[in-house]
Amino acid sequence: MPAVPKMSRSAVIAVAIFLMAHLALLIGLTTPEKFVFDEVHYVPAARQMLAPVMSQPMLNPMHPPLAKELIAASIAAFGDNALGWRYPATLFGALAIVAIYLCGLALFAAQGPAIAAALIAAFNQMLYVQARIAMLDIFALGFGLLATAAFMHGFRRERPHALFAVAGCLFGCAAACKWSGLFPLGICIVIVAVIRLMQGWHTLFADARPDDWYRPDLWPDFRTPHVALCFAVLPAMTYLAAFVPLDGLSLPDLIEAQRRIFADNTTTAIAGHTYMSSWPSWPLLARPVWFLFDKTAEDIVSAIVFLGNPLVLWPALAALAIVLRDVVVARRWDAFLIAAFYFGPWLAWALLPRTLGFIYYYLPAATVASLALVYVLCRNGLPRWLLWAYVGLAAIGFAIMLPISAAFLGTSMQGFNRLMLFQSWI
């Protein structure tokens, strides 16, 4: 019996990962049947889009419309209820896990490590919680990680044109959900610009190696017009297309929409927020966000805490230190890409004037951190079983934290307090 072609096998595994992740995310999705956290902003905005005539003022003009349009389409399909609000988030949560698998294939060129990376990303509570709520971040994450996967697959190819074009279109979709979707696009632009600049200077490494992140012969036919098309024109076209259902082809309306988004997202917040935190604290999990905390019985609470799996994110910091070392000392291309797409989306928040920040802004970097863990656990000299033992440990951490991540489970006050390890988590 002929062997299944490698690409076909990868496609089958990707579909299997998507279906399993999607089904897992659907369990208990409609609990609670009321708005959770920022759903109070985005669901009414989606409802407004379904009206025969768009009412004024426009709700939630501070973010682009694509994610809200997807929520609106779901409400039209499944009804104005908890399932209708949250269903598309589960789709994009599953797609984000598939995207990590595809990134793993590009970086590690093996099914086992790629599947392990997807599982670790799934067992990091951050993605699970965000994929079960009608907010915008999971949509930007899904599109952004798929675009990142396309870029990673094209990075080492002689002709990356098609994959880079796909990445550009998907980055435009990510930005059309939330402007933070522009961060990974910016990383790609910087990477391409640095490589082209070094090639223009005829830079050579004295001890050049096959796995260097920079090679003077990289992308010989990928010229400036191709760069502009893939990383400027196509992202802009897909981004602006999301506004057409609301603003038509009116240029003044499109410009005004961008002005409103820019003004709202660059205004320094005056009032604080109970769960606000700053970007240096996010990798340490210093301040979670309580999306939901309801007392359902005398000693039972229904809780959704956006925190992250400590058994994933704390060890990831050590793994990232090794990744950075390999970028500098060994110049490895896989370490270079992992570091770029981890530190870029995280440190970009340090450059913005907004003082109001939340740990869920760390979601893209935290998801990419799973690739750093697999990178380290697959190093030469380490036993193969160690990677899967760690995947099991991550699963245990996920299971322990599930009662404060899924509202449908419920937990006792004693159990809740036991999981709140630090005073800053309360």
N, C-alpha and C positions, 0 to 999 in steps of 0.2 A: 504494500500500500504506500503510495507516494507521501513524502513528508509534507506537512502543511507549510506553504511559503512563510518566511519570517514575517513579512508585512501583514499577511492574513492572520497569522497567529496573534500578532500584536493588536490587530483590530478586534479580534474576538475577545481577547482579554480586556481591552478597553471597554467594550460594550458590557461585558460581565461586571466589571468594576462599577460602571455607571448604574446598572440595574440594581445591584446589591446596595450601593450607597443610597440610591434614590428610595428604595423600599425601606431601608433603615431610617432615613430621615422623615419618612411619612408617618411612622408609628407615633401615635399620640399628638399629631401635629395640631389638631383643633383645640387642644387644651392649653390655655383657657380660651373661651369663646369671646373674650373681650380684647380690646387693644392692649398690647404689651409695649411698654416704653415708647420709642419714637414711631411706632405704628400710628399713633395719634396724628402725626404730621403727614405721613406718606399715603395712608389709605384714603383719607378725605381728598387728597390731591388726585389720586387715581380715580376716585368716584367722579370728581369734577370733569375728568376727561371723557367720561362716558355720557355726559349730558348731551342732548341734541344740539344745544347751543352753549358754548363755553361761557360760564358765568364769570363775573368779575367781582372782586380782584382775584387774580390767579393765586391758588394756594401753593405754598412751598416753591416760590420762584427762585430760591437760592441754589437749587440743584438742577442739572439738565434733566430732560424728561424720559429718557429711554427706560430706566428701571420702573418708573411710575406707569409708563405705557404698558409694560409687561404685566404689572400688577393689575392694571385696568383690564387687560385682555383676559386675565385669569378670573377676575370678578365676573366678567361677561360670560365666561364659560361655566364657572362652577357656582356662581351666586355671590351675593354680598355677605359673606360669612367668613369664619376663620380659615376654612379650606381655600376659599377664593383668594383671600389676602396673602396667604403664606405659601401656596403651592409652587409658584414659580421660583421662590427662594430655594426650595428643595432641589429643583432641577439644576440650578446654578451651583448649589453646593456639591451635588454629584459631579457636575462638569469640572469643578475646581479640583476634585480628587482625581478625576481622569487626567486632568492637565498635569498634575504632579507626576502621575505615572508616565506620561509622555515626556516630561522633562527628565525623569529618571532614565528612560530609554536613550535619550540624546546624550546624557552625561556618562552613564555607566555601560551602555551598549549590552545590557543583559536584562532578562525578564525578572529574575529574582530580586535584585536591588531596586528595580523600578517599582515592582509590586510592594516591596517593603516600604518604600518612600510614600506610596499612596496610603498604605495602612497607617503609618505614623501620622501623616497629615490628618487622616480621618479620626484617629484617636486623640488628636489635640482638640480639647473641648471648644476652642475658639471657633473653629469651622463649624462644628456641630450646632452650637448655639446660634450662630449668625445665619445658618442655613435654614432655620426654622422660625424666622421672624420677618415681617414685611418691612425691611429696611433696605437701603440702597447698596450697602457695602458688599454683600455677597454677589450681586450682579457685576459690580466692577471687578471683584476678585475673579469670578469665573471667566469673564472675557479677558482680563489681564493675564491670567495664568495660561490660558490657551494661546494667547499671543506670545507670551514668553517661551512656551514650548516650541512654537513655530520658529522663533528667533534662534533658540538653542539648536534645533535640528538643522537650521541653515548655516550656523556659525562656521562650521568646519568644511562646508561644501565649496567646491570651486565655483558653482553657479547657484547662489542663494536667492536669486531674484524672486522666484515664485513664493518661497517660504517667507521671505521678508515682506513681500506684498500682502500675504495672508496676515502676518503679524501686524502690519500697519492698519489694515481694516479692523482687526479685532481690538487693537489699542484705541482706535476711534470709537468703537462701541463701548469700551470700558470708560472712556472719558465722557461719553454721552449718558452714562449712569451717574457718575460722580467725578468731579475734576481730579480727585486723587488718582484716578485711573491714568492720568497723564504721567505719573512718576515713572513707571517702568518704560514708557515710551521715551521719556527723557534719558533714561539709562542707556537704551539702545542707541539713541542719537550720539550720546557721549562716547560710547564704545566704538561706534563706526568712525566718528570724527577723530578719535585718538589713533586708531589704527591707520586711517588714511594719512594723518599728519606724520606718523612715524614712517610710513611708506614713502611719503614725499621727501622726508629727510634722509631716505635710504638707510634707515636704522637697521643694524644687524646685531644679534646677540653673538658674542664671541664663542660661546659654547652652545650653539643652537641645538634644540631637542625637538623631536617630533610632536611632543605634547605641549609645546610652548603656546601661550595664549596669543602671542603675536608672531606672525610669520610675514616676511616681505612679499611672498607670493600669494597672500590671502586674497580671494575674490578678484582675480585679474580683470574680469569683464564687468564688474559692478562699479559703474561710474557715477559721477555727480548727478546726472539726471535720474538715474535709478534710485539713488539715495533720496532725492527730493520727492520722487513719486511714492516710494514705499513708506517714508517716515514723515512726510508732510502732507502731500496732496491726498493720498488715500485715507489717512486718519482724519483729515479735515472734512473730506466728503462724507465719510460714514458718520462722523460726529454731527455734522449739520443736518444730515438726512433725518435724524431723530426729531428735529424741531419742525419738520415740514407738516406733520399732522396737526400741530398746534398753530404754527405761524404761517403756514403756506410757504410761498416763495418770496414773501415780502422781505427785502433786504433790511429796511429800517427796523422791522420787528425782530429779525434775527440778531441785529446789532444790539438792540435794546435788551434782548434776553441775555446776551453775553455780558452787557454792562451790569445788569442786576445781579447776575451770578458772581461776577468779579467783586462788586461792591459788598455783597453779603458775606463773601468768603475771605475778605481781607480786612474786615472791620474788627478791631480789637474789642474783645468782650469786656464789658464793664462788670456785670454781675457774674458771680461764681456759680458753680454747680456742685451738688453734693458728691458726685462721682468723678469730677474732673481730675485729670492727672497730666503730668508733663512727659514728653517723649523719653527722657533718660530713664524714667521709672518703669516703662512698659516691659522691657525684657526681664525685669526682676519680678514681675507680677505684683507690684506693690499696691496697686489700687484697682480692684475690679469694679464692674458696673452691675448693680442689681437691676436686671430688666423686670423682674417680678418677685414679689414676696407677699403671698396671701396666706392667711390662716384659714384652713378649710375645716378644721375640727379643733377640739380642745388642745391637743398637743401635736397636730399635724399641720405642716406648712407646704404650700406649693411654691417652688422657687425656681427662678432662672437667673443664674449668676454668670456673667460673662467674665471668665477668669483665665482659662487655659489650663492645660494639663501640666502640673509642675514636673512630672516625670518625663515630659517631653521638652519643655521649654527651658528648664534650668540646665539639664545636660547639654542642650543645644548650644549654650554659651561657650562651653568648653570645646565643643566640636567646631564652632565658628572660629575660635582662636587658632585651631589647627589648620582650618581652611585658609585663614589669613596668612599663616606662616608659609603654607605651600604656594600661595600667590606670590609672595615676595621671594622665597628661597628657591622653590622649584619651578616657578612660573607656569604652573599647570593651568591649562585652559578650563578644565572642569571646575577647579577651585575658584578661578577668576570669575566665571559666570555665576556660581553660587554666591560668592561674596558680593558681586555687583547687584544681584537681584534681591539679596537680603538687606544690605546696608542702604541701598538707594531709596527704596520706598519707606524705610524707617527714618533715616537721617534727613530726608526731604522736609519732614515736619519741623525740624530745627530751623529751617530757613524761612518759614512762613510767619507772618506777623500775628496770626491768631493766637490768643493766650488760652482759649478754651479747647482743651484736648481730652480725649478719652482713650482707654486702652484698646478699644476695638479698632482704632486707627492702625494699630500694630498688626492687624490680621494678615495682610499680604506678606510681610516679613516673617511673621511667625509660621506661616504655612510653608514658605520656602526653606525655613530652618530644618524641616524634615529631610531635605536633600543633603544638608550639611552633616546630619547624623549618619545617614547611610554612607556618605562619602568617607567618613572616618571609620565606620564599622566594617567597611569593605577593604581597608588597607591591607597590603601584603603582610603576611605574617600572622594575621588574626584568624582564628578559626571561623569557619563559615557559620557554625551554629550560633555564634555570638550575636549576629545581626537579628536572627529570628528570636533569640532569647530576649533581646531588647524590645522587639515588636510585641512580644508577650507581656513584658513589663509595662509598656505603654498602654496596652489593652487593660491591664489591671488598674492602672491609674485612671483610665477613662471610666471603668466600671465603678470605681470608688466614688468618683465625682458626679456620676450620672444623676443621682437624686437631687443635686442642686443645679443641674443643667437642663433637665426635662421636667416641665411642670406636671405632666400627667402621672409621674411616679409618686411624688409627695415624699416627705420625710418628717421625722419627729424633730422637735426643737432641739433635743439633745444631739441627734445626728447632725443637724444643720450646724450647731455650735461647734461640734467636733471637727467639721470640715473647714470652719473659718479659723485657720491656723494663726493668723496674726491680727492684731488690733486694727491695722489699716484695711483689712478685708471687710470689716464690719461697718 
